[in-house]
């Protein structure tokens, strides 16, 4: 835009009032015509002496025509500065968005790594526990088998010689006067059962030969001279 000013506003006002009272001319010393564009001042013309409004308009028109290229250049320069500012702001905004996206991806990558590490550690822990459990089970089974073998050996040495036939076709020996406990010992020696707790039961009438009868002889328990016994698994 074009603007006009004097070196002294007060002096200009006084001269203008004096000149207006005498004629319709404008008497302003050191009157400047300037271009104000984005706070950048360009001196385009210097006017001295009394001028009529028509003369001032003519001067302004001449200045516009003469300084058109300066005004255009100034406007283009201002537009370029505004464009550069806008581009910098857009670039800064795009950079911030890209930075936030990179940070989000990095956080996600770290979280994924931590999750995979936790899962791997958990899988390793479970595998180790399973291996230890299998080792314990194998050790316990071996100990149980060894204890069962020792028990059978001890019972075999303690039993007397009298043939008895069992349902699986095996023949073992017992003593007529031995107690009901010897029957359990014979059954244990057979190795036909896969259970740890069972009872010997006779039918008609049903009699369970449990722990309370283990100290009885076969005759006292009603199993002599002959008897049929069933194996009943205890739950």
SEZA-113458 format. One record per residue: chain; x, y, z of N, C-alpha, C in turn; residue number from 1. Coordinates in Angstrom, 1 decimal. Layout:
<atoms>
<atom 'A'; <X; Y; Z>; <X; Y; Z>; <X; Y; Z>; NUM>
...
</atoms>
This chain:
<atoms>
<atom 'A'; <0.8; -1.2; 0.0>; <0.0; 0.0; 0.0>; <0.9; 1.2; 0.0>; 1>
<atom 'A'; <0.3; 2.3; -0.5>; <1.0; 3.6; -0.5>; <0.6; 4.4; 0.7>; 2>
<atom 'A'; <1.6; 5.2; 1.2>; <1.3; 6.0; 2.4>; <2.1; 7.3; 2.3>; 3>
<atom 'A'; <1.6; 8.4; 2.9>; <2.3; 9.7; 2.8>; <2.6; 10.2; 4.2>; 4>
<atom 'A'; <3.7; 10.7; 4.4>; <4.1; 11.2; 5.8>; <5.1; 12.4; 5.6>; 5>
<atom 'A'; <5.2; 13.2; 6.7>; <6.1; 14.3; 6.7>; <7.2; 14.0; 7.7>; 6>
<atom 'A'; <8.3; 14.8; 7.7>; <9.3; 14.7; 8.6>; <8.9; 15.1; 10.0>; 7>
<atom 'A'; <7.9; 16.0; 10.1>; <7.3; 16.5; 11.3>; <5.8; 16.6; 11.2>; 8>
<atom 'A'; <5.1; 15.7; 11.9>; <3.6; 15.7; 11.8>; <3.1; 17.0; 12.3>; 9>
<atom 'A'; <3.6; 17.6; 13.3>; <3.1; 18.9; 13.8>; <3.3; 20.0; 12.8>; 10>
<atom 'A'; <4.5; 20.0; 12.2>; <4.8; 21.1; 11.2>; <3.9; 20.9; 10.1>; 11>
<atom 'A'; <3.7; 19.7; 9.7>; <2.8; 19.4; 8.5>; <1.4; 19.9; 8.8>; 12>
<atom 'A'; <0.9; 19.6; 10.0>; <-0.4; 20.0; 10.3>; <-0.6; 21.5; 10.3>; 13>
<atom 'A'; <0.4; 22.2; 10.8>; <0.4; 23.7; 10.9>; <0.4; 24.2; 9.5>; 14>
<atom 'A'; <1.3; 23.7; 8.7>; <1.4; 24.2; 7.3>; <0.2; 23.9; 6.5>; 15>
<atom 'A'; <-0.4; 22.8; 6.8>; <-1.6; 22.4; 6.0>; <-2.8; 23.4; 6.4>; 16>
<atom 'A'; <-2.9; 23.7; 7.7>; <-4.0; 24.6; 8.1>; <-3.8; 26.0; 7.5>; 17>
<atom 'A'; <-2.5; 26.4; 7.5>; <-2.3; 27.8; 6.9>; <-2.6; 27.8; 5.5>; 18>
<atom 'A'; <-2.1; 26.7; 4.8>; <-2.3; 26.7; 3.3>; <-3.8; 26.6; 3.0>; 19>
<atom 'A'; <-4.6; 25.8; 3.8>; <-6.0; 25.6; 3.5>; <-6.7; 26.9; 3.7>; 20>
<atom 'A'; <-6.3; 27.7; 4.7>; <-7.0; 29.0; 4.9>; <-6.8; 29.9; 3.8>; 21>
<atom 'A'; <-5.7; 29.8; 3.0>; <-5.4; 30.7; 1.9>; <-5.9; 30.2; 0.6>; 22>
<atom 'A'; <-5.8; 28.9; 0.4>; <-6.2; 28.3; -0.9>; <-6.5; 26.8; -0.7>; 23>
<atom 'A'; <-6.8; 26.1; -1.7>; <-7.1; 24.7; -1.7>; <-5.9; 23.9; -1.9>; 24>
<atom 'A'; <-4.7; 24.5; -1.9>; <-3.5; 23.8; -2.1>; <-3.0; 23.2; -0.8>; 25>
<atom 'A'; <-2.3; 22.1; -0.9>; <-1.7; 21.4; 0.2>; <-0.2; 21.8; 0.3>; 26>
<atom 'A'; <0.2; 22.5; 1.4>; <1.6; 22.9; 1.5>; <2.3; 22.1; 2.6>; 27>
<atom 'A'; <3.0; 21.1; 2.2>; <3.7; 20.2; 3.1>; <5.1; 20.1; 2.7>; 28>
<atom 'A'; <6.0; 20.4; 3.6>; <7.4; 20.3; 3.3>; <7.9; 18.8; 3.5>; 29>
<atom 'A'; <8.8; 18.4; 2.7>; <9.4; 17.1; 2.8>; <8.4; 16.0; 2.9>; 30>
<atom 'A'; <7.5; 16.0; 2.0>; <6.4; 15.0; 2.0>; <6.9; 13.8; 1.2>; 31>
<atom 'A'; <6.8; 12.7; 1.8>; <7.3; 11.4; 1.2>; <6.2; 10.5; 0.8>; 32>
<atom 'A'; <6.4; 9.9; -0.3>; <5.5; 8.8; -0.7>; <6.2; 7.5; -0.5>; 33>
<atom 'A'; <5.6; 6.6; 0.2>; <6.3; 5.4; 0.6>; <5.4; 4.2; 0.3>; 34>
<atom 'A'; <6.0; 3.1; 0.3>; <5.3; 1.8; 0.1>; <5.5; 1.0; 1.4>; 35>
<atom 'A'; <4.4; 0.6; 2.0>; <4.4; -0.2; 3.2>; <3.9; -1.6; 2.9>; 36>
<atom 'A'; <4.8; -2.5; 3.0>; <4.5; -3.9; 2.6>; <5.1; -4.9; 3.6>; 37>
<atom 'A'; <4.3; -5.5; 4.4>; <4.8; -6.4; 5.4>; <5.9; -5.8; 6.3>; 38>
<atom 'A'; <5.7; -4.6; 6.8>; <6.6; -3.9; 7.7>; <7.9; -3.5; 7.0>; 39>
<atom 'A'; <7.9; -3.6; 5.7>; <9.1; -3.2; 4.9>; <8.8; -1.9; 4.2>; 40>
<atom 'A'; <9.6; -0.8; 4.4>; <9.3; 0.5; 3.9>; <10.2; 0.8; 2.6>; 41>
<atom 'A'; <9.6; 1.2; 1.6>; <10.3; 1.6; 0.4>; <10.0; 3.0; 0.0>; 42>
<atom 'A'; <11.0; 3.9; -0.1>; <10.8; 5.3; -0.5>; <10.6; 5.3; -2.0>; 43>
<atom 'A'; <9.4; 5.8; -2.4>; <9.1; 5.9; -3.9>; <9.2; 7.3; -4.4>; 44>
<atom 'A'; <8.9; 8.3; -3.6>; <8.8; 9.7; -4.2>; <9.0; 10.7; -3.0>; 45>
<atom 'A'; <9.6; 11.9; -3.3>; <9.7; 13.0; -2.4>; <9.0; 14.2; -3.0>; 46>
<atom 'A'; <8.0; 14.8; -2.2>; <7.2; 15.9; -2.8>; <7.4; 17.1; -1.8>; 47>
<atom 'A'; <7.7; 18.3; -2.4>; <7.8; 19.5; -1.6>; <6.9; 20.6; -2.2>; 48>
<atom 'A'; <6.5; 21.5; -1.3>; <5.7; 22.6; -1.7>; <4.3; 22.3; -1.8>; 49>
<atom 'A'; <3.5; 23.4; -2.0>; <2.0; 23.3; -2.0>; <1.6; 22.5; -3.2>; 50>
<atom 'A'; <0.6; 21.6; -3.0>; <0.1; 20.7; -4.1>; <-1.4; 20.7; -3.9>; 51>
<atom 'A'; <-2.1; 20.8; -5.0>; <-3.6; 20.6; -5.0>; <-3.9; 19.1; -4.9>; 52>
<atom 'A'; <-5.1; 18.8; -4.5>; <-5.5; 17.3; -4.5>; <-5.3; 16.7; -5.8>; 53>
<atom 'A'; <-5.7; 17.4; -6.9>; <-5.5; 16.8; -8.2>; <-4.1; 16.5; -8.5>; 54>
<atom 'A'; <-3.2; 17.5; -8.1>; <-1.8; 17.3; -8.4>; <-1.3; 16.1; -7.6>; 55>
<atom 'A'; <-1.8; 16.0; -6.3>; <-1.3; 14.8; -5.5>; <-1.8; 13.5; -6.1>; 56>
<atom 'A'; <-3.0; 13.5; -6.7>; <-3.5; 12.3; -7.3>; <-2.6; 11.9; -8.5>; 57>
<atom 'A'; <-2.3; 13.0; -9.3>; <-1.4; 12.8; -10.5>; <-0.1; 12.2; -10.0>; 58>
<atom 'A'; <0.5; 12.8; -9.0>; <1.8; 12.3; -8.5>; <1.7; 10.9; -8.0>; 59>
<atom 'A'; <0.6; 10.6; -7.3>; <0.4; 9.2; -6.9>; <0.3; 8.2; -8.1>; 60>
<atom 'A'; <-0.4; 8.7; -9.1>; <-0.6; 7.8; -10.3>; <0.7; 7.6; -11.0>; 61>
<atom 'A'; <1.5; 8.7; -11.1>; <2.8; 8.6; -11.7>; <3.7; 7.7; -10.9>; 62>
<atom 'A'; <3.7; 7.9; -9.6>; <4.5; 7.0; -8.7>; <4.1; 5.5; -8.9>; 63>
<atom 'A'; <2.8; 5.3; -9.0>; <2.4; 3.9; -9.2>; <2.9; 3.3; -10.5>; 64>
<atom 'A'; <2.8; 4.2; -11.6>; <3.2; 3.7; -12.9>; <4.7; 3.5; -12.9>; 65>
<atom 'A'; <5.4; 4.5; -12.3>; <6.9; 4.4; -12.4>; <7.4; 3.3; -11.5>; 66>
<atom 'A'; <6.8; 3.1; -10.4>; <7.3; 2.1; -9.4>; <6.5; 0.8; -9.4>; 67>
<atom 'A'; <5.8; 0.5; -10.5>; <5.1; -0.7; -10.6>; <6.0; -1.9; -10.4>; 68>
<atom 'A'; <7.1; -1.9; -11.0>; <8.0; -3.1; -10.9>; <8.5; -3.3; -9.5>; 69>
<atom 'A'; <8.8; -2.1; -8.8>; <9.2; -2.2; -7.4>; <8.1; -2.8; -6.5>; 70>
<atom 'A'; <6.9; -2.3; -6.8>; <5.8; -2.8; -6.0>; <5.5; -4.3; -6.2>; 71>
<atom 'A'; <5.6; -4.6; -7.5>; <5.4; -6.1; -7.8>; <6.5; -6.9; -7.2>; 72>
<atom 'A'; <7.7; -6.4; -7.3>; <8.8; -7.2; -6.7>; <8.7; -7.3; -5.2>; 73>
<atom 'A'; <8.3; -6.2; -4.6>; <8.1; -6.2; -3.1>; <6.9; -7.2; -2.7>; 74>
<atom 'A'; <5.9; -7.1; -3.5>; <4.7; -8.0; -3.3>; <5.2; -9.5; -3.4>; 75>
<atom 'A'; <5.9; -9.8; -4.5>; <6.4; -11.1; -4.7>; <7.3; -11.6; -3.6>; 76>
<atom 'A'; <8.2; -10.6; -3.2>; <9.1; -11.0; -2.1>; <8.3; -11.3; -0.8>; 77>
<atom 'A'; <7.3; -10.5; -0.6>; <6.5; -10.7; 0.6>; <5.8; -12.1; 0.5>; 78>
<atom 'A'; <5.2; -12.3; -0.7>; <4.5; -13.6; -0.9>; <5.5; -14.8; -0.7>; 79>
<atom 'A'; <6.7; -14.6; -1.2>; <7.7; -15.7; -1.1>; <8.1; -15.9; 0.4>; 80>
<atom 'A'; <8.2; -14.8; 1.1>; <8.5; -15.0; 2.6>; <7.3; -15.7; 3.3>; 81>
<atom 'A'; <6.1; -15.3; 2.9>; <5.0; -16.0; 3.6>; <4.9; -17.4; 3.2>; 82>
<atom 'A'; <5.2; -17.7; 1.9>; <5.3; -19.1; 1.4>; <6.3; -19.9; 2.2>; 83>
<atom 'A'; <7.5; -19.3; 2.3>; <8.6; -19.9; 3.0>; <8.2; -20.2; 4.5>; 84>
<atom 'A'; <7.6; -19.2; 5.1>; <7.1; -19.4; 6.5>; <6.1; -20.6; 6.6>; 85>
<atom 'A'; <5.2; -20.6; 5.6>; <4.2; -21.6; 5.6>; <4.8; -23.0; 5.4>; 86>
<atom 'A'; <5.8; -23.0; 4.4>; <6.4; -24.3; 4.1>; <7.2; -24.8; 5.4>; 87>
<atom 'A'; <7.9; -23.9; 6.0>; <8.6; -24.3; 7.3>; <7.7; -24.8; 8.3>; 88>
<atom 'A'; <6.5; -24.1; 8.5>; <5.5; -24.6; 9.4>; <5.0; -26.0; 9.0>; 89>
<atom 'A'; <4.7; -26.2; 7.7>; <4.2; -27.5; 7.3>; <5.3; -28.5; 7.5>; 90>
<atom 'A'; <6.5; -28.2; 7.1>; <7.6; -29.2; 7.3>; <7.8; -29.5; 8.8>; 91>
<atom 'A'; <7.7; -28.5; 9.7>; <7.9; -28.8; 11.1>; <6.7; -29.7; 11.6>; 92>
<atom 'A'; <5.5; -29.4; 11.1>; <4.4; -30.2; 11.5>; <4.5; -31.6; 11.0>; 93>
<atom 'A'; <5.0; -31.8; 9.7>; <5.2; -33.1; 9.1>; <6.3; -33.8; 9.9>; 94>
<atom 'A'; <7.3; -33.1; 10.3>; <8.4; -33.7; 11.0>; <7.9; -34.2; 12.4>; 95>
<atom 'A'; <7.1; -33.4; 13.1>; <6.6; -33.8; 14.4>; <5.7; -35.1; 14.2>; 96>
<atom 'A'; <4.9; -35.1; 13.2>; <4.0; -36.2; 12.9>; <4.9; -37.5; 12.7>; 97>
<atom 'A'; <5.9; -37.3; 11.8>; <6.8; -38.5; 11.5>; <7.6; -38.9; 12.7>; 98>
<atom 'A'; <8.0; -37.9; 13.5>; <8.7; -38.3; 14.8>; <7.8; -39.0; 15.7>; 99>
<atom 'A'; <6.6; -38.6; 15.9>; <5.7; -39.3; 16.8>; <5.4; -40.7; 16.3>; 100>
<atom 'A'; <5.3; -40.8; 14.9>; <5.0; -42.1; 14.4>; <6.2; -43.1; 14.6>; 101>
<atom 'A'; <7.4; -42.5; 14.4>; <8.6; -43.3; 14.7>; <8.7; -43.7; 16.1>; 102>
<atom 'A'; <8.4; -42.8; 17.0>; <8.5; -43.1; 18.4>; <7.4; -44.2; 18.8>; 103>
<atom 'A'; <6.2; -44.1; 18.2>; <5.2; -45.1; 18.4>; <5.6; -46.4; 17.9>; 104>
<atom 'A'; <6.2; -46.5; 16.7>; <6.7; -47.8; 16.2>; <7.8; -48.3; 17.1>; 105>
<atom 'A'; <8.7; -47.5; 17.6>; <9.8; -47.9; 18.4>; <9.2; -48.5; 19.7>; 106>
<atom 'A'; <8.2; -47.8; 20.3>; <7.6; -48.3; 21.5>; <7.0; -49.7; 21.2>; 107>
<atom 'A'; <6.3; -49.8; 20.1>; <5.6; -51.0; 19.7>; <6.6; -52.1; 19.5>; 108>
<atom 'A'; <7.8; -51.8; 18.9>; <8.8; -52.8; 18.7>; <9.4; -53.3; 20.0>; 109>
<atom 'A'; <9.6; -52.4; 20.9>; <10.2; -52.7; 22.2>; <9.2; -53.6; 23.0>; 110>
<atom 'A'; <7.9; -53.2; 22.9>; <6.9; -54.0; 23.6>; <6.8; -55.4; 23.0>; 111>
<atom 'A'; <6.9; -55.5; 21.7>; <6.8; -56.8; 21.1>; <8.0; -57.6; 21.5>; 112>
<atom 'A'; <9.2; -57.0; 21.5>; <10.4; -57.7; 22.0>; <10.3; -58.2; 23.4>; 113>
<atom 'A'; <9.8; -57.3; 24.3>; <9.6; -57.7; 25.7>; <8.6; -58.8; 25.8>; 114>
<atom 'A'; <7.5; -58.8; 25.0>; <6.5; -59.8; 25.0>; <7.1; -61.2; 24.6>; 115>
<atom 'A'; <7.8; -61.1; 23.5>; <8.4; -62.4; 23.0>; <9.4; -62.9; 24.0>; 116>
<atom 'A'; <10.2; -62.0; 24.6>; <11.2; -62.5; 25.7>; <10.4; -63.1; 26.8>; 117>
<atom 'A'; <9.3; -62.5; 27.3>; <8.6; -63.1; 28.4>; <8.0; -64.5; 28.0>; 118>
<atom 'A'; <7.5; -64.5; 26.7>; <6.9; -65.8; 26.3>; <8.0; -66.9; 26.2>; 119>
<atom 'A'; <9.2; -66.5; 25.7>; <10.3; -67.4; 25.6>; <10.7; -67.9; 27.0>; 120>
<atom 'A'; <10.8; -67.0; 27.9>; <11.2; -67.3; 29.3>; <10.2; -68.2; 29.9>; 121>
<atom 'A'; <8.9; -67.9; 29.7>; <7.8; -68.8; 30.2>; <7.8; -70.1; 29.6>; 122>
<atom 'A'; <8.1; -70.2; 28.3>; <8.1; -71.5; 27.7>; <9.3; -72.3; 28.2>; 123>
<atom 'A'; <10.5; -71.7; 28.4>; <11.6; -72.3; 28.9>; <11.4; -72.8; 30.3>; 124>
<atom 'A'; <10.7; -72.0; 31.1>; <10.4; -72.4; 32.5>; <9.5; -73.6; 32.5>; 125>
<atom 'A'; <8.4; -73.6; 31.7>; <7.5; -74.7; 31.6>; <8.2; -76.0; 31.2>; 126>
<atom 'A'; <9.1; -75.8; 30.1>; <9.8; -77.0; 29.6>; <10.7; -77.6; 30.7>; 127>
<atom 'A'; <11.4; -76.7; 31.5>; <12.2; -77.2; 32.6>; <11.4; -77.9; 33.6>; 128>
<atom 'A'; <10.3; -77.3; 34.0>; <9.4; -77.9; 35.0>; <8.9; -79.3; 34.5>; 129>
<atom 'A'; <8.5; -79.4; 33.2>; <8.1; -80.7; 32.7>; <9.2; -81.7; 32.7>; 130>
<atom 'A'; <10.4; -81.3; 32.3>; <11.5; -82.2; 32.4>; <11.8; -82.7; 33.8>; 131>
<atom 'A'; <11.8; -81.7; 34.7>; <12.0; -82.1; 36.2>; <10.9; -83.0; 36.6>; 132>
<atom 'A'; <9.6; -82.7; 36.2>; <8.5; -83.6; 36.6>; <8.7; -85.0; 36.0>; 133>
<atom 'A'; <9.1; -85.1; 34.8>; <9.3; -86.4; 34.2>; <10.5; -87.2; 34.9>; 134>
<atom 'A'; <11.5; -86.4; 35.2>; <12.6; -87.1; 36.0>; <12.2; -87.5; 37.3>; 135>
<atom 'A'; <11.4; -86.7; 38.0>; <10.9; -87.1; 39.3>; <10.0; -88.4; 39.2>; 136>
<atom 'A'; <9.1; -88.3; 38.2>; <8.2; -89.5; 38.0>; <9.0; -90.7; 37.7>; 137>
<atom 'A'; <10.0; -90.6; 36.8>; <10.8; -91.8; 36.5>; <11.5; -92.3; 37.7>; 138>
<atom 'A'; <12.1; -91.3; 38.5>; <12.8; -91.7; 39.7>; <11.9; -92.4; 40.7>; 139>
<atom 'A'; <10.7; -91.8; 40.9>; <9.7; -92.4; 41.8>; <9.2; -93.8; 41.4>; 140>
<atom 'A'; <9.0; -93.9; 40.0>; <8.6; -95.2; 39.5>; <9.7; -96.2; 39.7>; 141>
<atom 'A'; <11.0; -95.8; 39.5>; <12.1; -96.8; 39.7>; <12.2; -97.2; 41.2>; 142>
<atom 'A'; <12.0; -96.2; 42.1>; <12.0; -96.5; 43.5>; <10.9; -97.4; 43.9>; 143>
<atom 'A'; <9.7; -97.1; 43.3>; <8.5; -97.9; 43.6>; <8.7; -99.4; 43.2>; 144>
<atom 'A'; <9.3; -99.5; 42.0>; <9.5; -100.8; 41.4>; <10.5; -101.6; 42.2>; 145>
<atom 'A'; <11.6; -100.9; 42.7>; <12.6; -101.5; 43.5>; <12.0; -101.9; 44.8>; 146>
<atom 'A'; <11.2; -101.0; 45.4>; <10.6; -101.4; 46.7>; <9.6; -102.6; 46.6>; 147>
<atom 'A'; <8.9; -102.6; 45.4>; <8.0; -103.7; 45.2>; <8.8; -105.0; 45.0>; 148>
<atom 'A'; <9.9; -104.9; 44.3>; <10.7; -106.1; 44.1>; <11.3; -106.6; 45.4>; 149>
<atom 'A'; <11.7; -105.7; 46.3>; <12.2; -106.1; 47.6>; <11.1; -106.7; 48.5>; 150>
<atom 'A'; <9.9; -106.1; 48.4>; <8.8; -106.7; 49.2>; <8.4; -108.1; 48.7>; 151>
<atom 'A'; <8.4; -108.3; 47.4>; <8.1; -109.6; 46.9>; <9.1; -110.7; 47.3>; 152>
<atom 'A'; <10.4; -110.2; 47.2>; <11.5; -111.1; 47.6>; <11.4; -111.5; 49.1>; 153>
<atom 'A'; <11.1; -110.5; 49.9>; <10.9; -110.8; 51.4>; <9.7; -111.7; 51.6>; 154>
<atom 'A'; <8.6; -111.4; 50.9>; <7.4; -112.3; 51.2>; <7.7; -113.7; 50.6>; 155>
<atom 'A'; <8.4; -113.8; 49.5>; <8.6; -115.1; 49.0>; <9.5; -115.9; 49.9>; 156>
<atom 'A'; <10.4; -115.3; 50.6>; <11.3; -116.0; 51.5>; <10.5; -116.4; 52.8>; 157>
<atom 'A'; <9.5; -115.6; 53.1>; <8.8; -115.8; 54.4>; <7.6; -116.8; 54.2>; 158>
<atom 'A'; <7.2; -117.2; 53.0>; <6.1; -118.1; 52.8>; <6.6; -119.5; 52.8>; 159>
<atom 'A'; <5.7; -120.4; 53.3>; <6.0; -121.9; 53.4>; <5.6; -122.6; 52.1>; 160>
<atom 'A'; <5.8; -123.9; 52.1>; <5.5; -124.6; 50.8>; <4.3; -125.4; 50.9>; 161>
<atom 'A'; <3.3; -125.0; 50.2>; <2.0; -125.8; 50.0>; <1.4; -125.2; 48.8>; 162>
<atom 'A'; <1.1; -126.1; 47.8>; <0.6; -125.6; 46.5>; <-0.8; -124.9; 46.6>; 163>
<atom 'A'; <-0.9; -123.8; 46.1>; <-2.2; -123.2; 46.0>; <-2.3; -122.6; 44.5>; 164>
<atom 'A'; <-3.5; -122.8; 43.9>; <-3.6; -122.4; 42.5>; <-4.5; -121.1; 42.5>; 165>
<atom 'A'; <-4.0; -120.1; 41.7>; <-4.7; -118.9; 41.6>; <-5.3; -118.7; 40.3>; 166>
<atom 'A'; <-6.2; -117.7; 40.1>; <-7.0; -117.6; 38.9>; <-6.2; -117.3; 37.7>; 167>
<atom 'A'; <-5.0; -116.9; 37.8>; <-4.2; -116.6; 36.6>; <-3.4; -117.8; 36.2>; 168>
<atom 'A'; <-3.5; -118.9; 36.9>; <-2.8; -120.2; 36.6>; <-1.5; -120.4; 37.3>; 169>
<atom 'A'; <-1.1; -119.4; 38.1>; <0.1; -119.6; 38.9>; <-0.1; -120.5; 40.1>; 170>
<atom 'A'; <0.9; -121.2; 40.4>; <0.9; -122.0; 41.6>; <1.9; -121.5; 42.6>; 171>
<atom 'A'; <1.5; -121.2; 43.8>; <2.4; -120.8; 44.9>; <2.1; -121.8; 46.1>; 172>
<atom 'A'; <2.9; -121.6; 47.1>; <2.8; -122.5; 48.2>; <2.5; -121.7; 49.5>; 173>
<atom 'A'; <1.8; -122.3; 50.4>; <1.4; -121.6; 51.6>; <1.4; -122.7; 52.7>; 174>
<atom 'A'; <1.2; -122.2; 53.9>; <1.1; -123.2; 55.0>; <-0.3; -123.1; 55.6>; 175>
<atom 'A'; <-0.8; -124.2; 55.9>; <-2.2; -124.3; 56.3>; <-2.5; -123.4; 57.5>; 176>
<atom 'A'; <-1.5; -123.4; 58.4>; <-1.7; -122.7; 59.7>; <-1.4; -121.3; 59.6>; 177>
<atom 'A'; <-0.9; -120.8; 58.5>; <-0.5; -119.4; 58.4>; <-1.8; -118.6; 58.3>; 178>
<atom 'A'; <-1.7; -117.3; 58.7>; <-2.9; -116.4; 58.7>; <-3.3; -115.9; 57.4>; 179>
<atom 'A'; <-4.4; -115.2; 57.4>; <-4.9; -114.6; 56.1>; <-3.9; -113.7; 55.5>; 180>
<atom 'A'; <-3.0; -113.1; 56.3>; <-2.0; -112.2; 55.7>; <-1.2; -112.9; 54.6>; 181>
<atom 'A'; <-1.0; -114.2; 54.8>; <-0.2; -114.9; 53.8>; <-0.9; -114.9; 52.4>; 182>
<atom 'A'; <-2.2; -114.9; 52.4>; <-2.9; -114.8; 51.1>; <-2.6; -113.5; 50.4>; 183>
<atom 'A'; <-2.6; -112.4; 51.1>; <-2.2; -111.1; 50.5>; <-0.8; -111.2; 50.0>; 184>
<atom 'A'; <0.1; -111.9; 50.8>; <1.4; -112.0; 50.3>; <1.5; -112.7; 49.0>; 185>
<atom 'A'; <0.8; -113.8; 48.9>; <0.8; -114.6; 47.7>; <0.3; -113.7; 46.5>; 186>
<atom 'A'; <-0.8; -113.0; 46.7>; <-1.4; -112.2; 45.7>; <-0.3; -111.1; 45.2>; 187>
<atom 'A'; <0.3; -110.5; 46.2>; <1.4; -109.5; 45.9>; <2.5; -110.1; 45.0>; 188>
<atom 'A'; <2.8; -111.4; 45.3>; <3.9; -112.1; 44.6>; <3.5; -112.4; 43.2>; 189>
<atom 'A'; <2.2; -112.5; 42.9>; <1.8; -112.8; 41.5>; <2.2; -111.7; 40.6>; 190>
<atom 'A'; <2.1; -110.5; 41.0>; <2.4; -109.3; 40.1>; <1.3; -109.1; 39.1>; 191>
<atom 'A'; <0.1; -109.6; 39.3>; <-1.0; -109.5; 38.3>; <-1.8; -108.2; 38.5>; 192>
<atom 'A'; <-1.6; -107.6; 39.6>; <-2.5; -106.4; 39.9>; <-1.7; -105.1; 39.8>; 193>
<atom 'A'; <-2.3; -104.1; 39.2>; <-1.7; -102.8; 39.0>; <-2.2; -101.8; 40.0>; 194>
<atom 'A'; <-2.8; -102.3; 41.1>; <-3.3; -101.4; 42.1>; <-2.6; -101.6; 43.4>; 195>
<atom 'A'; <-2.6; -100.6; 44.3>; <-1.9; -100.6; 45.5>; <-2.8; -101.1; 46.7>; 196>
<atom 'A'; <-4.1; -100.8; 46.5>; <-5.0; -101.2; 47.6>; <-6.1; -102.1; 47.1>; 197>
<atom 'A'; <-6.3; -103.2; 47.7>; <-7.3; -104.1; 47.3>; <-7.7; -105.0; 48.6>; 198>
<atom 'A'; <-8.8; -105.7; 48.4>; <-9.3; -106.6; 49.5>; <-9.6; -107.9; 48.9>; 199>
<atom 'A'; <-9.4; -109.0; 49.7>; <-9.9; -110.3; 49.3>; <-11.2; -110.6; 49.9>; 200>
<atom 'A'; <-12.2; -111.0; 49.0>; <-13.6; -111.1; 49.4>; <-14.1; -112.5; 49.0>; 201>
<atom 'A'; <-14.8; -113.1; 50.0>; <-15.4; -114.4; 49.7>; <-16.9; -114.2; 49.5>; 202>
<atom 'A'; <-17.6; -114.9; 48.6>; <-19.0; -114.8; 48.4>; <-19.8; -116.0; 49.1>; 203>
<atom 'A'; <-21.1; -115.7; 49.3>; <-22.0; -116.7; 49.8>; <-21.5; -117.4; 51.1>; 204>
<atom 'A'; <-21.5; -116.7; 52.2>; <-21.9; -115.3; 52.4>; <-20.7; -114.4; 52.0>; 205>
<atom 'A'; <-21.0; -113.2; 51.8>; <-20.0; -112.2; 51.5>; <-19.2; -111.8; 52.7>; 206>
<atom 'A'; <-17.9; -112.1; 52.7>; <-17.0; -111.7; 53.8>; <-15.8; -111.0; 53.2>; 207>
<atom 'A'; <-15.5; -109.9; 53.8>; <-14.3; -109.1; 53.4>; <-13.2; -109.5; 54.4>; 208>
<atom 'A'; <-12.2; -110.0; 53.9>; <-11.0; -110.4; 54.7>; <-10.1; -109.2; 54.8>; 209>
<atom 'A'; <-10.4; -108.3; 55.6>; <-9.7; -107.0; 55.7>; <-8.6; -107.1; 56.7>; 210>
<atom 'A'; <-8.1; -105.9; 57.1>; <-7.0; -105.9; 58.1>; <-7.3; -106.5; 59.4>; 211>
<atom 'A'; <-8.6; -106.5; 59.8>; <-8.9; -107.0; 61.1>; <-8.8; -108.6; 61.2>; 212>
<atom 'A'; <-8.7; -109.2; 60.0>; <-8.6; -110.7; 60.0>; <-7.2; -111.2; 59.5>; 213>
<atom 'A'; <-6.3; -110.3; 59.4>; <-5.0; -110.7; 58.9>; <-4.2; -111.5; 59.9>; 214>
<atom 'A'; <-4.6; -111.4; 61.2>; <-3.9; -112.2; 62.2>; <-4.5; -113.5; 62.4>; 215>
<atom 'A'; <-5.7; -113.8; 61.8>; <-6.4; -115.1; 61.9>; <-5.7; -116.1; 61.0>; 216>
<atom 'A'; <-5.8; -117.4; 61.5>; <-5.3; -118.5; 60.6>; <-6.4; -118.7; 59.5>; 217>
<atom 'A'; <-6.0; -119.5; 58.5>; <-7.0; -119.7; 57.4>; <-8.2; -120.4; 58.0>; 218>
<atom 'A'; <-8.0; -121.3; 58.9>; <-9.1; -122.1; 59.5>; <-10.0; -121.1; 60.3>; 219>
<atom 'A'; <-9.4; -120.2; 61.1>; <-10.2; -119.3; 61.9>; <-11.0; -118.3; 61.0>; 220>
<atom 'A'; <-10.4; -118.0; 59.8>; <-11.1; -117.1; 58.9>; <-12.1; -117.8; 58.0>; 221>
<atom 'A'; <-12.3; -119.1; 58.2>; <-13.3; -119.8; 57.4>; <-12.8; -120.1; 56.0>; 222>
<atom 'A'; <-11.5; -120.1; 55.8>; <-10.9; -120.4; 54.5>; <-10.3; -121.8; 54.3>; 223>
<atom 'A'; <-10.4; -122.6; 55.3>; <-9.9; -124.0; 55.3>; <-11.1; -124.9; 55.5>; 224>
<atom 'A'; <-11.2; -126.0; 54.8>; <-10.1; -126.6; 53.9>; <-10.1; -126.0; 52.5>; 225>
<atom 'A'; <-11.1; -125.3; 52.1>; <-11.1; -124.7; 50.8>; <-12.0; -123.4; 50.8>; 226>
<atom 'A'; <-11.6; -122.5; 49.8>; <-12.4; -121.3; 49.7>; <-12.1; -120.6; 48.4>; 227>
<atom 'A'; <-13.1; -119.9; 47.9>; <-12.9; -119.1; 46.7>; <-12.9; -117.6; 47.1>; 228>
<atom 'A'; <-11.9; -116.9; 46.6>; <-11.7; -115.5; 47.0>; <-11.7; -114.6; 45.7>; 229>
<atom 'A'; <-12.3; -113.5; 45.9>; <-12.3; -112.5; 44.8>; <-11.4; -111.3; 45.2>; 230>
<atom 'A'; <-10.9; -110.7; 44.3>; <-10.1; -109.5; 44.5>; <-11.0; -108.3; 44.3>; 231>
<atom 'A'; <-11.1; -107.4; 45.3>; <-12.0; -106.2; 45.1>; <-11.1; -105.0; 45.3>; 232>
<atom 'A'; <-11.0; -104.2; 44.3>; <-10.2; -103.0; 44.3>; <-10.8; -101.9; 45.3>; 233>
<atom 'A'; <-10.0; -101.4; 46.1>; <-10.5; -100.3; 47.0>; <-10.3; -99.0; 46.3>; 234>
<atom 'A'; <-11.4; -98.2; 46.4>; <-11.4; -96.9; 45.8>; <-10.6; -95.9; 46.6>; 235>
</atoms>
